[in-house]
């Protein structure tokens, strides 16, 4: 058992210069999460514990991001396949610097509004795409039989970074948090530009002498055919098609819960920055163990499907306990289910990677991430008004977490689709190289 764990760890050697800056990026982002609840509430609703305006703005932000991500995520996945992983990673990890710098300078109401605008643009470019391109990079250098373990390490390090970020948020004075975050965010693209090696040979272009208008038309045409090809890759595989449904309903529920959870806890139980950081740390500490130790050991024994279904079941319990929370200790109990539900992500990446060949890793991951973005834009349309309604005195009945219970039903549907996955079905990999040629003809 220990030998198998050590072997999975050795597989990460080609990913060192990817994972180190990514960890710094995730730490920098996570350490601001709990602080932002206080900053936005104090700026938009000074003197109040509940802030409907902040909940609505977060919902609008998530909807706008989801709309544009439907186009941007598949596009970035295709560009990463064609022009290389490194330039796309450099762009996506750099987008967070400006909005956090703005809040470090000024936390007035106007600055918070400006932050939301710039952060929305940042999310459109980076949210989800960093993970997709990183997973595609890992697939380039890791053998197919070892990818599930590699993906679990990536998501495990993501959780470890969240723990470190939340520890910094818990113990650092609020004044210094944004400055430390900005320093880490600047370090990331600098490190990648110096040490990260490219794994994809850029496509050779022979059309440098054509006019700008013709070139623009050709780019649009290429993007259309490439997106059509990505859709064909997913739809022609029963595994990928079913996984797109699993991902859609899971993201519909979980993104809805995540968008309102911290404001819900602050409103119902009066949680401050420190308590919110403790909740987030609890999820992170357990998920490090499950992703970096448990998943690499269990995956060869039970397979991705069993792990995915168990993780989805835990996510349902996670949502229901938060929604029904009757005392301040219940959210801590609910957070403990993060040890298991966090495995949804690496098992999803492993199933998608297994269902597509090496030439289409970015396309498949990007397309299904685009499907997830559709879910993430739809969830706030229900969650924001529903949460605000049940937190107010006008609620039809006393259940402040009703919106979270409602969102959990979507994850029940996701579990039903996951249970019907057939990972042994033919994946049509032999013919995939000829698909794009037929589409272009």
C-alpha positions, -999 to 999 in steps of 0.1 A, spaced: 0 0 0 28 24 10 47 14 -22 17 22 -44 13 56 -27 50 64 -32 48 53 -68 19 77 -74 39 105 -58 69 98 -82 45 103 -111 43 140 -102 79 148 -110 71 162 -145 44 184 -128 66 201 -102 70 234 -121 32 234 -127 20 225 -92 43 249 -72 30 281 -88 -6 268 -89 -4 262 -51 8 298 -46 -21 310 -68 -47 290 -49 -34 301 -16 -35 337 -27 -71 334 -38 -84 314 -9 -69 336 18 -93 364 7 -125 344 6 -137 348 42 -124 384 43 -144 394 13 -176 385 31 -168 411 58 -154 437 33 -184 435 10 -210 434 38 -194 464 56 -191 484 24 -226 477 9 -246 472 41 -227 490 69 -239 481 104 -260 451 92 -254 414 97 -275 404 66 -267 420 32 -292 411 5 -274 435 -19 -241 414 -16 -260 382 -22 -277 396 -53 -245 410 -67 -227 377 -62 -256 360 -80 -254 384 -109 -217 380 -111 -220 342 -112 -247 344 -139 -226 367 -161 -195 346 -156 -215 315 -165 -228 330 -197 -194 340 -210 -177 308 -197 -199 288 -220 -179 302 -249 -146 311 -232 -139 277 -215 -142 255 -246 -123 281 -266 -94 282 -241 -93 244 -241 -90 244 -279 -64 271 -279 -44 252 -253 -45 221 -277 -33 242 -307 -10 269 -293 3 252 -261 -6 250 -224 20 275 -211 8 308 -228 -28 300 -218 -18 293 -182 2 326 -180 -29 346 -191 -54 329 -168 -33 330 -136 -25 368 -141 -61 380 -141 -66 381 -104 -39 406 -96 -58 438 -106 -91 433 -86 -73 424 -54 -49 453 -58 -80 476 -60 -93 463 -27 -59 466 -11 -59 503 -20 -95 512 -10 -124 493 4 -151 519 -1 -185 512 -16 -174 525 -50 -142 503 -49 -162 473 -40 -185 478 -71 -154 483 -93 -139 451 -77 -170 431 -87 -168 444 -123 -131 436 -127 -133 403 -108 -162 392 -131 -139 396 -161 -111 378 -142 -135 349 -134 -146 346 -170 -110 340 -181 -97 320 -152 -124 302 -133 -124 266 -144 -100 272 -172 -69 270 -150 -79 235 -138 -89 224 -173 -56 234 -189 -36 220 -159 -54 187 -163 -46 187 -200 -10 195 -192 -9 165 -167 -24 142 -194 4 152 -218 31 139 -194 14 112 -173 6 77 -185 -32 70 -189 -32 43 -162 -16 68 -137 -38 98 -145 -64 93 -118 -37 93 -91 -21 124 -107 -54 142 -109 -61 133 -72 -28 149 -63 -36 180 -82 -70 184 -65 -54 174 -32 -28 201 -35 -57 224 -44 -72 215 -10 -39 218 8 -35 253 -7 -70 262 6 -60 251 41 -29 272 40 -49 301 26 -75 298 53 -49 295 80 -33 328 68 -68 344 67 -75 331 103 -43 344 119 -31 374 97 -46 408 105 -72 418 79 -51 447 68 -22 425 55 -42 398 38 -46 415 4 -10 426 3 3 390 9 -22 377 -16 -10 402 -43 26 393 -37 18 356 -43 -3 363 -74 26 383 -89 51 355 -82 30 328 -100 32 341 -137 69 350 -131 78 315 -120 58 299 -148 74 320 -175 109 310 -162 105 273 -154 74 258 -169 81 237 -200 57 235 -229 42 201 -238 24 209 -270 41 219 -303 22 250 -316 3 245 -349 22 259 -378 4 287 -396 11 294 -433 -13 323 -438 8 353 -426 3 372 -458 -35 372 -460 -55 404 -451 -67 411 -416 -104 407 -426 -97 374 -442 -76 363 -412 -104 373 -388 -130 354 -408 -107 324 -409 -101 325 -371 -139 326 -365 -144 297 -389 -117 277 -373 -131 283 -338 -166 272 -351 -153 240 -366 -131 233 -336 -160 238 -311 -182 216 -334 -154 190 -332 -153 193 -294 -191 188 -292 -188 158 -315 -160 142 -294 -183 144 -263 -216 135 -279 -201 105 -298 -189 89 -266 -215 75 -242 -192 80 -213 -185 117 -220 -221 124 -228 -232 109 -195 -205 127 -176 -216 160 -191 -250 154 -174 -234 143 -141 -213 175 -142 -242 198 -151 -265 187 -122 -237 185 -97 -224 220 -106 -260 233 -106 -264 223 -70 -229 228 -56 -223 262 -73 -257 274 -59 -248 264 -24 -213 279 -26 -225 312 -39 -247 319 -8 -232 297 19 -209 322 37 -235 349 36 -261 324 49 -238 314 78 -230 350 87 -267 359 87 -281 329 106 -253 322 131 -233 355 130 -201 338 118 -172 362 113 -140 360 93 -123 336 118 -153 312 120 -157 311 83 -120 304 79 -123 275 103 -152 260 84 -132 263 51 -101 248 68 -120 218 81 -131 210 45 -96 215 33 -77 194 59 -100 163 54 -99 166 16 -61 166 16 -61 132 31 -88 118 8 -74 132 -24 -36 127 -19 -37 94 1 -71 77 -1 -80 82 -38 -47 68 -52 -51 37 -30 -89 31 -37 -90 39 -74 -72 7 -85 -95 -14 -62 -129 1 -68 -126 23 -99 -137 58 -107 -174 51 -108 -177 39 -72 -156 68 -60 -177 93 -80 -210 79 -67 -198 79 -30 -186 115 -34 -219 126 -49 -238 109 -20 -216 128 5 -222 161 -13 -260 155 -9 -255 150 29 -233 181 30 -260 203 14 -289 188 35 -270 193 68 -262 229 60 -298 236 50 -312 220 81 -286 234 105 -302 240 139 -272 250 159 -238 267 153 -219 233 155 -239 217 127 -221 236 99 -188 221 113 -203 186 110 -216 193 75 -181 206 65 -166 172 75 -184 156 46 -159 176 24 -135 147 31 -155 126 7 -175 150 -16 -142 167 -27 -135 135 -47 -161 144 -73 -136 166 -91 -106 142 -95 -129 113 -104 -147 134 -130 -114 145 -146 -102 109 -146 -134 97 -163 -133 125 -189 -96 118 -196 -103 81 -200 -130 88 -225 -109 109 -248 -76 105 -266 -45 126 -260 -52 150 -290 -86 159 -275 -79 162 -238 -82 200 -238 -113 199 -260 -131 173 -239 -122 189 -205 -130 224 -219 -164 213 -234 -176 197 -202 -163 226 -182 -185 248 -205 -214 226 -196 -207 232 -160 -206 269 -166 -241 267 -180 -252 252 -146 -232 279 -127 -250 307 -145 -285 291 -139 -281 284 -102 -280 320 -90 -312 328 -108 -330 306 -82 -305 307 -53 -301 344 -48 -338 354 -45 -347 322 -27 -320 327 -1 -328 363 4 -365 355 7 -360 328 34 -335 349 54 -360 377 55 -390 381 78 -414 375 48 -404 338 45 -435 316 40 -422 292 67 -393 290 91 -365 273 72 -336 297 66 -316 271 47 -345 260 23 -326 272 -8 -296 250 1 -319 220 6 -335 228 -28 -300 229 -44 -292 195 -29 -319 179 -50 -299 187 -81 -270 166 -68 -295 137 -63 -302 138 -100 -264 139 -107 -260 108 -86 -286 90 -106 -268 97 -138 -234 87 -123 -249 54 -112 -257 45 -148 -222 52 -161 -206 23 -181 -169 30 -182 -162 -2 -201 -182 9 -231 -163 16 -264 -150 52 -264 -147 55 -302 -110 65 -298 -99 48 -330 -120 71 -352 -115 103 -333 -85 115 -354 -107 115 -386 -136 135 -371 -122 169 -376 -113 162 -412 -148 151 -420 -162 182 -402 -140 205 -423 -149 188 -456 
